[in-house]
């Protein structure tokens, strides 16, 4: 459970750092995401989910 909380804290840290360093760029990226179809966003989410799962699985084993 502590690993999950650590991972969530690290996610918040990285996202907060990016928002603090590049606020105008983040706005541009968010506007461009609106133009991408739902199916492409869903597919990219699944790909990143699988990659993340295998990274964690590889490190833990």
mmCIF file as Biopython writes it, N, C-alpha, C and O atoms, coordinates in Angstrom:
data_model
#
loop_
_atom_site.group_PDB
_atom_site.id
_atom_site.type_symbol
_atom_site.label_atom_id
_atom_site.label_alt_id
_atom_site.label_comp_id
_atom_site.label_asym_id
_atom_site.label_entity_id
_atom_site.label_seq_id
_atom_site.pdbx_PDB_ins_code
_atom_site.Cartn_x
_atom_site.Cartn_y
_atom_site.Cartn_z
_atom_site.occupancy
_atom_site.B_iso_or_equiv
_atom_site.auth_seq_id
_atom_site.auth_asym_id
_atom_site.pdbx_PDB_model_num
ATOM 1   N N  . UNK A ? 1  ? 0.822   -1.192  0.000   1.0 0.0 1  A 1 
ATOM 2   C CA . UNK A ? 1  ? 0.000   0.000   0.000   1.0 0.0 1  A 1 
ATOM 3   C C  . UNK A ? 1  ? 0.866   1.257   0.000   1.0 0.0 1  A 1 
ATOM 4   O O  . UNK A ? 1  ? 0.520   2.263   -0.618  1.0 0.0 1  A 1 
ATOM 5   N N  . UNK A ? 2  ? 1.998   1.183   0.702   1.0 0.0 2  A 1 
ATOM 6   C CA . UNK A ? 2  ? 2.867   2.356   0.744   1.0 0.0 2  A 1 
ATOM 7   C C  . UNK A ? 2  ? 3.488   2.623   -0.630  1.0 0.0 2  A 1 
ATOM 8   O O  . UNK A ? 2  ? 3.778   3.770   -0.971  1.0 0.0 2  A 1 
ATOM 9   N N  . UNK A ? 3  ? 3.690   1.557   -1.420  1.0 0.0 3  A 1 
ATOM 10  C CA . UNK A ? 3  ? 4.215   1.755   -2.777  1.0 0.0 3  A 1 
ATOM 11  C C  . UNK A ? 3  ? 3.215   2.521   -3.640  1.0 0.0 3  A 1 
ATOM 12  O O  . UNK A ? 3  ? 3.605   3.378   -4.432  1.0 0.0 3  A 1 
ATOM 13  N N  . UNK A ? 4  ? 1.931   2.212   -3.487  1.0 0.0 4  A 1 
ATOM 14  C CA . UNK A ? 4  ? 0.897   2.907   -4.249  1.0 0.0 4  A 1 
ATOM 15  C C  . UNK A ? 4  ? 0.845   4.381   -3.870  1.0 0.0 4  A 1 
ATOM 16  O O  . UNK A ? 4  ? 0.741   5.244   -4.742  1.0 0.0 4  A 1 
ATOM 17  N N  . UNK A ? 5  ? 0.916   4.669   -2.591  1.0 0.0 5  A 1 
ATOM 18  C CA . UNK A ? 5  ? 0.890   6.060   -2.133  1.0 0.0 5  A 1 
ATOM 19  C C  . UNK A ? 5  ? 2.148   6.797   -2.612  1.0 0.0 5  A 1 
ATOM 20  O O  . UNK A ? 5  ? 2.077   7.968   -2.986  1.0 0.0 5  A 1 
ATOM 21  N N  . UNK A ? 6  ? 3.280   6.121   -2.600  1.0 0.0 6  A 1 
ATOM 22  C CA . UNK A ? 6  ? 4.512   6.720   -3.110  1.0 0.0 6  A 1 
ATOM 23  C C  . UNK A ? 6  ? 4.399   7.021   -4.594  1.0 0.0 6  A 1 
ATOM 24  O O  . UNK A ? 6  ? 4.829   8.082   -5.047  1.0 0.0 6  A 1 
ATOM 25  N N  . UNK A ? 7  ? 3.821   6.092   -5.359  1.0 0.0 7  A 1 
ATOM 26  C CA . UNK A ? 7  ? 3.647   6.292   -6.802  1.0 0.0 7  A 1 
ATOM 27  C C  . UNK A ? 7  ? 2.714   7.466   -7.082  1.0 0.0 7  A 1 
ATOM 28  O O  . UNK A ? 7  ? 2.975   8.262   -7.985  1.0 0.0 7  A 1 
ATOM 29  N N  . UNK A ? 8  ? 1.643   7.580   -6.328  1.0 0.0 8  A 1 
ATOM 30  C CA . UNK A ? 8  ? 0.711   8.697   -6.513  1.0 0.0 8  A 1 
ATOM 31  C C  . UNK A ? 8  ? 1.397   10.017  -6.150  1.0 0.0 8  A 1 
ATOM 32  O O  . UNK A ? 8  ? 1.227   11.019  -6.846  1.0 0.0 8  A 1 
ATOM 33  N N  . UNK A ? 9  ? 2.158   10.016  -5.079  1.0 0.0 9  A 1 
ATOM 34  C CA . UNK A ? 9  ? 2.905   11.218  -4.700  1.0 0.0 9  A 1 
ATOM 35  C C  . UNK A ? 9  ? 3.910   11.614  -5.772  1.0 0.0 9  A 1 
ATOM 36  O O  . UNK A ? 9  ? 4.064   12.802  -6.056  1.0 0.0 9  A 1 
ATOM 37  N N  . UNK A ? 10 ? 4.587   10.658  -6.365  1.0 0.0 10 A 1 
ATOM 38  C CA . UNK A ? 10 ? 5.536   10.940  -7.431  1.0 0.0 10 A 1 
ATOM 39  C C  . UNK A ? 10 ? 4.823   11.480  -8.669  1.0 0.0 10 A 1 
ATOM 40  O O  . UNK A ? 10 ? 5.335   12.378  -9.337  1.0 0.0 10 A 1 
ATOM 41  N N  . UNK A ? 11 ? 3.661   10.945  -8.972  1.0 0.0 11 A 1 
ATOM 42  C CA . UNK A ? 11 ? 2.860   11.451  -10.093 1.0 0.0 11 A 1 
ATOM 43  C C  . UNK A ? 11 ? 2.481   12.911  -9.865  1.0 0.0 11 A 1 
ATOM 44  O O  . UNK A ? 11 ? 2.624   13.738  -10.766 1.0 0.0 11 A 1 
ATOM 45  N N  . UNK A ? 12 ? 1.998   13.231  -8.661  1.0 0.0 12 A 1 
ATOM 46  C CA . UNK A ? 12 ? 1.654   14.621  -8.344  1.0 0.0 12 A 1 
ATOM 47  C C  . UNK A ? 12 ? 2.870   15.534  -8.433  1.0 0.0 12 A 1 
ATOM 48  O O  . UNK A ? 12 ? 2.777   16.658  -8.928  1.0 0.0 12 A 1 
ATOM 49  N N  . UNK A ? 13 ? 4.011   15.045  -7.952  1.0 0.0 13 A 1 
ATOM 50  C CA . UNK A ? 13 ? 5.243   15.826  -7.992  1.0 0.0 13 A 1 
ATOM 51  C C  . UNK A ? 13 ? 5.637   16.163  -9.436  1.0 0.0 13 A 1 
ATOM 52  O O  . UNK A ? 13 ? 5.935   17.315  -9.751  1.0 0.0 13 A 1 
ATOM 53  N N  . UNK A ? 14 ? 5.636   15.165  -10.295 1.0 0.0 14 A 1 
ATOM 54  C CA . UNK A ? 14 ? 6.043   15.374  -11.687 1.0 0.0 14 A 1 
ATOM 55  C C  . UNK A ? 14 ? 5.060   16.285  -12.409 1.0 0.0 14 A 1 
ATOM 56  O O  . UNK A ? 14 ? 5.472   17.194  -13.128 1.0 0.0 14 A 1 
ATOM 57  N N  . UNK A ? 15 ? 3.766   16.048  -12.223 1.0 0.0 15 A 1 
ATOM 58  C CA . UNK A ? 15 ? 2.776   16.900  -12.892 1.0 0.0 15 A 1 
ATOM 59  C C  . UNK A ? 15 ? 2.840   18.333  -12.367 1.0 0.0 15 A 1 
ATOM 60  O O  . UNK A ? 15 ? 2.740   19.279  -13.148 1.0 0.0 15 A 1 
ATOM 61  N N  . UNK A ? 16 ? 3.004   18.501  -11.080 1.0 0.0 16 A 1 
ATOM 62  C CA . UNK A ? 16 ? 3.122   19.844  -10.519 1.0 0.0 16 A 1 
ATOM 63  C C  . UNK A ? 16 ? 4.359   20.561  -11.012 1.0 0.0 16 A 1 
ATOM 64  O O  . UNK A ? 16 ? 4.320   21.762  -11.279 1.0 0.0 16 A 1 
ATOM 65  N N  . UNK A ? 17 ? 5.452   19.838  -11.135 1.0 0.0 17 A 1 
ATOM 66  C CA . UNK A ? 17 ? 6.685   20.422  -11.646 1.0 0.0 17 A 1 
ATOM 67  C C  . UNK A ? 17 ? 6.519   20.885  -13.089 1.0 0.0 17 A 1 
ATOM 68  O O  . UNK A ? 17 ? 6.950   21.980  -13.451 1.0 0.0 17 A 1 
ATOM 69  N N  . UNK A ? 18 ? 5.893   20.048  -13.910 1.0 0.0 18 A 1 
ATOM 70  C CA . UNK A ? 18 ? 5.663   20.425  -15.310 1.0 0.0 18 A 1 
ATOM 71  C C  . UNK A ? 18 ? 4.744   21.639  -15.420 1.0 0.0 18 A 1 
ATOM 72  O O  . UNK A ? 18 ? 4.993   22.533  -16.229 1.0 0.0 18 A 1 
ATOM 73  N N  . UNK A ? 19 ? 3.688   21.677  -14.613 1.0 0.0 19 A 1 
ATOM 74  C CA . UNK A ? 19 ? 2.775   22.816  -14.632 1.0 0.0 19 A 1 
ATOM 75  C C  . UNK A ? 19 ? 3.461   24.092  -14.174 1.0 0.0 19 A 1 
ATOM 76  O O  . UNK A ? 19 ? 3.193   25.168  -14.708 1.0 0.0 19 A 1 
ATOM 77  N N  . UNK A ? 20 ? 4.338   23.979  -13.194 1.0 0.0 20 A 1 
ATOM 78  C CA . UNK A ? 20 ? 5.039   25.158  -12.692 1.0 0.0 20 A 1 
ATOM 79  C C  . UNK A ? 20 ? 6.080   25.664  -13.691 1.0 0.0 20 A 1 
ATOM 80  O O  . UNK A ? 20 ? 6.304   26.870  -13.798 1.0 0.0 20 A 1 
ATOM 81  N N  . UNK A ? 21 ? 6.707   24.754  -14.414 1.0 0.0 21 A 1 
ATOM 82  C CA . UNK A ? 21 ? 7.771   25.153  -15.333 1.0 0.0 21 A 1 
ATOM 83  C C  . UNK A ? 21 ? 7.258   25.618  -16.695 1.0 0.0 21 A 1 
ATOM 84  O O  . UNK A ? 21 ? 7.822   26.535  -17.292 1.0 0.0 21 A 1 
ATOM 85  N N  . UNK A ? 22 ? 6.182   24.984  -17.191 1.0 0.0 22 A 1 
ATOM 86  C CA . UNK A ? 22 ? 5.705   25.262  -18.550 1.0 0.0 22 A 1 
ATOM 87  C C  . UNK A ? 22 ? 4.198   25.500  -18.604 1.0 0.0 22 A 1 
ATOM 88  O O  . UNK A ? 22 ? 3.502   24.760  -19.299 1.0 0.0 22 A 1 
ATOM 89  N N  . UNK A ? 23 ? 3.660   26.509  -17.895 1.0 0.0 23 A 1 
ATOM 90  C CA . UNK A ? 23 ? 2.206   26.675  -17.874 1.0 0.0 23 A 1 
ATOM 91  C C  . UNK A ? 23 ? 1.609   27.008  -19.244 1.0 0.0 23 A 1 
ATOM 92  O O  . UNK A ? 23 ? 0.546   26.489  -19.585 1.0 0.0 23 A 1 
ATOM 93  N N  . UNK A ? 24 ? 2.263   27.853  -20.030 1.0 0.0 24 A 1 
ATOM 94  C CA . UNK A ? 24 ? 1.692   28.210  -21.326 1.0 0.0 24 A 1 
ATOM 95  C C  . UNK A ? 24 ? 1.761   27.035  -22.296 1.0 0.0 24 A 1 
ATOM 96  O O  . UNK A ? 24 ? 0.855   26.853  -23.109 1.0 0.0 24 A 1 
ATOM 97  N N  . UNK A ? 25 ? 2.808   26.250  -22.224 1.0 0.0 25 A 1 
ATOM 98  C CA . UNK A ? 25 ? 2.937   25.076  -23.099 1.0 0.0 25 A 1 
ATOM 99  C C  . UNK A ? 25 ? 1.880   24.031  -22.754 1.0 0.0 25 A 1 
ATOM 100 O O  . UNK A ? 25 ? 1.333   23.383  -23.647 1.0 0.0 25 A 1 
ATOM 101 N N  . UNK A ? 26 ? 1.592   23.864  -21.476 1.0 0.0 26 A 1 
ATOM 102 C CA . UNK A ? 26 ? 0.564   22.916  -21.046 1.0 0.0 26 A 1 
ATOM 103 C C  . UNK A ? 26 ? -0.797  23.327  -21.611 1.0 0.0 26 A 1 
ATOM 104 O O  . UNK A ? 26 ? -1.576  22.473  -22.035 1.0 0.0 26 A 1 
ATOM 105 N N  . UNK A ? 27 ? -1.087  24.631  -21.618 1.0 0.0 27 A 1 
ATOM 106 C CA . UNK A ? 27 ? -2.350  25.112  -22.187 1.0 0.0 27 A 1 
ATOM 107 C C  . UNK A ? 27 ? -2.447  24.772  -23.675 1.0 0.0 27 A 1 
ATOM 108 O O  . UNK A ? 27 ? -3.503  24.360  -24.154 1.0 0.0 27 A 1 
ATOM 109 N N  . UNK A ? 28 ? -1.359  24.945  -24.392 1.0 0.0 28 A 1 
ATOM 110 C CA . UNK A ? 28 ? -1.344  24.624  -25.818 1.0 0.0 28 A 1 
ATOM 111 C C  . UNK A ? 28 ? -1.557  23.124  -26.036 1.0 0.0 28 A 1 
ATOM 112 O O  . UNK A ? 28 ? -2.292  22.718  -26.936 1.0 0.0 28 A 1 
ATOM 113 N N  . UNK A ? 29 ? -0.914  22.318  -25.214 1.0 0.0 29 A 1 
ATOM 114 C CA . UNK A ? 29 ? -1.072  20.866  -25.324 1.0 0.0 29 A 1 
ATOM 115 C C  . UNK A ? 29 ? -2.515  20.461  -25.039 1.0 0.0 29 A 1 
ATOM 116 O O  . UNK A ? 29 ? -3.067  19.602  -25.726 1.0 0.0 29 A 1 
ATOM 117 N N  . UNK A ? 30 ? -3.126  21.077  -24.029 1.0 0.0 30 A 1 
ATOM 118 C CA . UNK A ? 30 ? -4.512  20.751  -23.695 1.0 0.0 30 A 1 
ATOM 119 C C  . UNK A ? 30 ? -5.458  21.117  -24.837 1.0 0.0 30 A 1 
ATOM 120 O O  . UNK A ? 30 ? -6.411  20.388  -25.108 1.0 0.0 30 A 1 
ATOM 121 N N  . UNK A ? 31 ? -5.203  22.226  -25.497 1.0 0.0 31 A 1 
ATOM 122 C CA . UNK A ? 31 ? -6.040  22.609  -26.634 1.0 0.0 31 A 1 
ATOM 123 C C  . UNK A ? 31 ? -5.872  21.629  -27.791 1.0 0.0 31 A 1 
ATOM 124 O O  . UNK A ? 31 ? -6.841  21.325  -28.487 1.0 0.0 31 A 1 
ATOM 125 N N  . UNK A ? 32 ? -4.670  21.138  -28.002 1.0 0.0 32 A 1 
ATOM 126 C CA . UNK A ? 32 ? -4.451  20.197  -29.098 1.0 0.0 32 A 1 
ATOM 127 C C  . UNK A ? 32 ? -5.067  18.832  -28.791 1.0 0.0 32 A 1 
ATOM 128 O O  . UNK A ? 32 ? -5.448  18.109  -29.712 1.0 0.0 32 A 1 
ATOM 129 N N  . UNK A ? 33 ? -5.168  18.474  -27.520 1.0 0.0 33 A 1 
ATOM 130 C CA . UNK A ? 33 ? -5.785  17.196  -27.145 1.0 0.0 33 A 1 
ATOM 131 C C  . UNK A ? 33 ? -7.262  17.190  -27.515 1.0 0.0 33 A 1 
ATOM 132 O O  . UNK A ? 33 ? -7.807  16.147  -27.876 1.0 0.0 33 A 1 
ATOM 133 N N  . UNK A ? 34 ? -7.914  18.348  -27.427 1.0 0.0 34 A 1 
ATOM 134 C CA . UNK A ? 34 ? -9.335  18.420  -27.778 1.0 0.0 34 A 1 
ATOM 135 C C  . UNK A ? 34 ? -9.582  18.032  -29.229 1.0 0.0 34 A 1 
ATOM 136 O O  . UNK A ? 34 ? -10.678 17.585  -29.567 1.0 0.0 34 A 1 
ATOM 137 N N  . UNK A ? 35 ? -8.587  18.193  -30.090 1.0 0.0 35 A 1 
ATOM 138 C CA . UNK A ? 35 ? -8.743  17.908  -31.515 1.0 0.0 35 A 1 
ATOM 139 C C  . UNK A ? 35 ? -8.540  16.426  -31.840 1.0 0.0 35 A 1 
ATOM 140 O O  . UNK A ? 35 ? -8.881  15.989  -32.939 1.0 0.0 35 A 1 
ATOM 141 N N  . UNK A ? 36 ? -7.995  15.651  -30.909 1.0 0.0 36 A 1 
ATOM 142 C CA . UNK A ? 36 ? -7.726  14.230  -31.143 1.0 0.0 36 A 1 
ATOM 143 C C  . UNK A ? 36 ? -9.005  13.442  -30.864 1.0 0.0 36 A 1 
ATOM 144 O O  . UNK A ? 36 ? -9.728  13.725  -29.909 1.0 0.0 36 A 1 
ATOM 145 N N  . UNK A ? 37 ? -9.268  12.450  -31.713 1.0 0.0 37 A 1 
ATOM 146 C CA . UNK A ? 37 ? -10.486 11.659  -31.544 1.0 0.0 37 A 1 
ATOM 147 C C  . UNK A ? 37 ? -10.419 10.817  -30.267 1.0 0.0 37 A 1 
ATOM 148 O O  . UNK A ? 37 ? -9.340  10.504  -29.764 1.0 0.0 37 A 1 
ATOM 149 N N  . UNK A ? 38 ? -11.596 10.462  -29.761 1.0 0.0 38 A 1 
ATOM 150 C CA . UNK A ? 38 ? -11.677 9.671   -28.536 1.0 0.0 38 A 1 
ATOM 151 C C  . UNK A ? 38 ? -11.005 8.313   -28.687 1.0 0.0 38 A 1 
ATOM 152 O O  . UNK A ? 38 ? -10.355 7.829   -27.760 1.0 0.0 38 A 1 
ATOM 153 N N  . UNK A ? 39 ? -11.162 7.704   -29.850 1.0 0.0 39 A 1 
ATOM 154 C CA . UNK A ? 39 ? -10.579 6.374   -30.048 1.0 0.0 39 A 1 
ATOM 155 C C  . UNK A ? 39 ? -9.055  6.424   -30.014 1.0 0.0 39 A 1 
ATOM 156 O O  . UNK A ? 39 ? -8.424  5.511   -29.481 1.0 0.0 39 A 1 
ATOM 157 N N  . UNK A ? 40 ? -8.452  7.476   -30.573 1.0 0.0 40 A 1 
ATOM 158 C CA . UNK A ? 40 ? -6.992  7.598   -30.528 1.0 0.0 40 A 1 
ATOM 159 C C  . UNK A ? 40 ? -6.513  7.856   -29.105 1.0 0.0 40 A 1 
ATOM 160 O O  . UNK A ? 40 ? -5.488  7.318   -28.686 1.0 0.0 40 A 1 
ATOM 161 N N  . UNK A ? 41 ? -7.253  8.679   -28.360 1.0 0.0 41 A 1 
ATOM 162 C CA . UNK A ? 41 ? -6.887  8.923   -26.964 1.0 0.0 41 A 1 
ATOM 163 C C  . UNK A ? 41 ? -7.020  7.644   -26.137 1.0 0.0 41 A 1 
ATOM 164 O O  . UNK A ? 41 ? -6.173  7.359   -25.289 1.0 0.0 41 A 1 
ATOM 165 N N  . UNK A ? 42 ? -8.075  6.881   -26.383 1.0 0.0 42 A 1 
ATOM 166 C CA . UNK A ? 42 ? -8.282  5.633   -25.659 1.0 0.0 42 A 1 
ATOM 167 C C  . UNK A ? 42 ? -7.159  4.643   -25.975 1.0 0.0 42 A 1 
ATOM 168 O O  . UNK A ? 42 ? -6.637  3.984   -25.076 1.0 0.0 42 A 1 
ATOM 169 N N  . UNK A ? 43 ? -6.792  4.543   -27.246 1.0 0.0 43 A 1 
ATOM 170 C CA . UNK A ? 43 ? -5.726  3.627   -27.639 1.0 0.0 43 A 1 
ATOM 171 C C  . UNK A ? 43 ? -4.392  4.030   -27.011 1.0 0.0 43 A 1 
ATOM 172 O O  . UNK A ? 43 ? -3.650  3.176   -26.527 1.0 0.0 43 A 1 
ATOM 173 N N  . UNK A ? 44 ? -4.089  5.325   -27.017 1.0 0.0 44 A 1 
ATOM 174 C CA . UNK A ? 44 ? -2.834  5.763   -26.408 1.0 0.0 44 A 1 
ATOM 175 C C  . UNK A ? 44 ? -2.862  5.523   -24.901 1.0 0.0 44 A 1 
ATOM 176 O O  . UNK A ? 44 ? -1.835  5.184   -24.313 1.0 0.0 44 A 1 
ATOM 177 N N  . UNK A ? 45 ? -4.017  5.691   -24.271 1.0 0.0 45 A 1 
ATOM 178 C CA . UNK A ? 45 ? -4.132  5.396   -22.838 1.0 0.0 45 A 1 
ATOM 179 C C  . UNK A ? 45 ? -3.881  3.936   -22.540 1.0 0.0 45 A 1 
ATOM 180 O O  . UNK A ? 45 ? -3.209  3.607   -21.562 1.0 0.0 45 A 1 
ATOM 181 N N  . UNK A ? 46 ? -4.415  3.052   -23.374 1.0 0.0 46 A 1 
ATOM 182 C CA . UNK A ? 46 ? -4.197  1.619   -23.184 1.0 0.0 46 A 1 
ATOM 183 C C  . UNK A ? 46 ? -2.727  1.271   -23.379 1.0 0.0 46 A 1 
ATOM 184 O O  . UNK A ? 46 ? -2.169  0.478   -22.621 1.0 0.0 46 A 1 
ATOM 185 N N  . UNK A ? 47 ? -2.099  1.862   -24.393 1.0 0.0 47 A 1 
ATOM 186 C CA . UNK A ? 47 ? -0.676  1.595   -24.651 1.0 0.0 47 A 1 
ATOM 187 C C  . UNK A ? 47 ? 0.173   2.028   -23.462 1.0 0.0 47 A 1 
ATOM 188 O O  . UNK A ? 47 ? 1.035   1.271   -23.014 1.0 0.0 47 A 1 
ATOM 189 N N  . UNK A ? 48 ? -0.057  3.241   -22.942 1.0 0.0 48 A 1 
ATOM 190 C CA . UNK A ? 48 ? 0.712   3.712   -21.794 1.0 0.0 48 A 1 
ATOM 191 C C  . UNK A ? 48 ? 0.421   2.877   -20.548 1.0 0.0 48 A 1 
ATOM 192 O O  . UNK A ? 48 ? 1.319   2.643   -19.738 1.0 0.0 48 A 1 
ATOM 193 N N  . UNK A ? 49 ? -0.816  2.429   -20.389 1.0 0.0 49 A 1 
ATOM 194 C CA . UNK A ? 49 ? -1.183  1.568   -19.268 1.0 0.0 49 A 1 
ATOM 195 C C  . UNK A ? 49 ? -0.392  0.265   -19.318 1.0 0.0 49 A 1 
ATOM 196 O O  . UNK A ? 49 ? 0.170   -0.164  -18.310 1.0 0.0 49 A 1 
ATOM 197 N N  . UNK A ? 50 ? -0.350  -0.358  -20.485 1.0 0.0 50 A 1 
ATOM 198 C CA . UNK A ? 50 ? 0.362   -1.633  -20.641 1.0 0.0 50 A 1 
ATOM 199 C C  . UNK A ? 50 ? 1.865   -1.446  -20.435 1.0 0.0 50 A 1 
ATOM 200 O O  . UNK A ? 50 ? 2.502   -2.249  -19.753 1.0 0.0 50 A 1 
ATOM 201 N N  . UNK A ? 51 ? 2.431   -0.395  -21.017 1.0 0.0 51 A 1 
ATOM 202 C CA . UNK A ? 51 ? 3.863   -0.128  -20.833 1.0 0.0 51 A 1 
ATOM 203 C C  . UNK A ? 51 ? 4.178   0.091   -19.355 1.0 0.0 51 A 1 
ATOM 204 O O  . UNK A ? 51 ? 5.148   -0.460  -18.836 1.0 0.0 51 A 1 
ATOM 205 N N  . UNK A ? 52 ? 3.362   0.892   -18.684 1.0 0.0 52 A 1 
ATOM 206 C CA . UNK A ? 52 ? 3.564   1.142   -17.254 1.0 0.0 52 A 1 
ATOM 207 C C  . UNK A ? 52 ? 3.446   -0.123  -16.425 1.0 0.0 52 A 1 
ATOM 208 O O  . UNK A ? 52 ? 4.225   -0.346  -15.498 1.0 0.0 52 A 1 
ATOM 209 N N  . UNK A ? 53 ? 2.464   -0.953  -16.765 1.0 0.0 53 A 1 
ATOM 210 C CA . UNK A ? 53 ? 2.286   -2.211  -16.046 1.0 0.0 53 A 1 
ATOM 211 C C  . UNK A ? 53 ? 3.521   -3.088  -16.181 1.0 0.0 53 A 1 
ATOM 212 O O  . UNK A ? 53 ? 3.999   -3.642  -15.191 1.0 0.0 53 A 1 
ATOM 213 N N  . UNK A ? 54 ? 4.043   -3.218  -17.403 1.0 0.0 54 A 1 
ATOM 214 C CA . UNK A ? 54 ? 5.210   -4.070  -17.602 1.0 0.0 54 A 1 
ATOM 215 C C  . UNK A ? 54 ? 6.473   -3.500  -16.965 1.0 0.0 54 A 1 
ATOM 216 O O  . UNK A ? 54 ? 7.322   -4.264  -16.504 1.0 0.0 54 A 1 
ATOM 217 N N  . UNK A ? 55 ? 6.614   -2.193  -16.928 1.0 0.0 55 A 1 
ATOM 218 C CA . UNK A ? 55 ? 7.754   -1.588  -16.234 1.0 0.0 55 A 1 
ATOM 219 C C  . UNK A ? 55 ? 7.697   -1.930  -14.744 1.0 0.0 55 A 1 
ATOM 220 O O  . UNK A ? 55 ? 8.696   -2.356  -14.165 1.0 0.0 55 A 1 
ATOM 221 N N  . UNK A ? 56 ? 6.536   -1.744  -14.131 1.0 0.0 56 A 1 
ATOM 222 C CA . UNK A ? 56 ? 6.389   -2.049  -12.706 1.0 0.0 56 A 1 
ATOM 223 C C  . UNK A ? 56 ? 6.576   -3.535  -12.461 1.0 0.0 56 A 1 
ATOM 224 O O  . UNK A ? 56 ? 7.241   -3.927  -11.501 1.0 0.0 56 A 1 
ATOM 225 N N  . UNK A ? 57 ? 5.996   -4.368  -13.320 1.0 0.0 57 A 1 
ATOM 226 C CA . UNK A ? 57 ? 6.128   -5.807  -13.165 1.0 0.0 57 A 1 
ATOM 227 C C  . UNK A ? 57 ? 7.595   -6.248  -13.280 1.0 0.0 57 A 1 
ATOM 228 O O  . UNK A ? 57 ? 8.052   -7.094  -12.513 1.0 0.0 57 A 1 
ATOM 229 N N  . UNK A ? 58 ? 8.321   -5.675  -14.233 1.0 0.0 58 A 1 
ATOM 230 C CA . UNK A ? 58 ? 9.722   -6.021  -14.434 1.0 0.0 58 A 1 
ATOM 231 C C  . UNK A ? 58 ? 10.574  -5.605  -13.227 1.0 0.0 58 A 1 
ATOM 232 O O  . UNK A ? 58 ? 11.437  -6.360  -12.779 1.0 0.0 58 A 1 
ATOM 233 N N  . UNK A ? 59 ? 10.326  -4.410  -12.715 1.0 0.0 59 A 1 
ATOM 234 C CA . UNK A ? 59 ? 11.110  -3.923  -11.578 1.0 0.0 59 A 1 
ATOM 235 C C  . UNK A ? 59 ? 10.811  -4.728  -10.320 1.0 0.0 59 A 1 
ATOM 236 O O  . UNK A ? 59 ? 11.713  -4.998  -9.527  1.0 0.0 59 A 1 
ATOM 237 N N  . UNK A ? 60 ? 9.559   -5.109  -10.135 1.0 0.0 60 A 1 
ATOM 238 C CA . UNK A ? 60 ? 9.164   -5.816  -8.910  1.0 0.0 60 A 1 
ATOM 239 C C  . UNK A ? 60 ? 9.590   -7.280  -8.931  1.0 0.0 60 A 1 
ATOM 240 O O  . UNK A ? 60 ? 9.650   -7.907  -7.874  1.0 0.0 60 A 1 
ATOM 241 N N  . UNK A ? 61 ? 9.888   -7.849  -10.108 1.0 0.0 61 A 1 
ATOM 242 C CA . UNK A ? 61 ? 10.256  -9.278  -10.188 1.0 0.0 61 A 1 
ATOM 243 C C  . UNK A ? 61 ? 11.679  -9.473  -10.549 1.0 0.0 61 A 1 
ATOM 244 O O  . UNK A ? 61 ? 12.139  -10.610 -10.655 1.0 0.0 61 A 1 
#
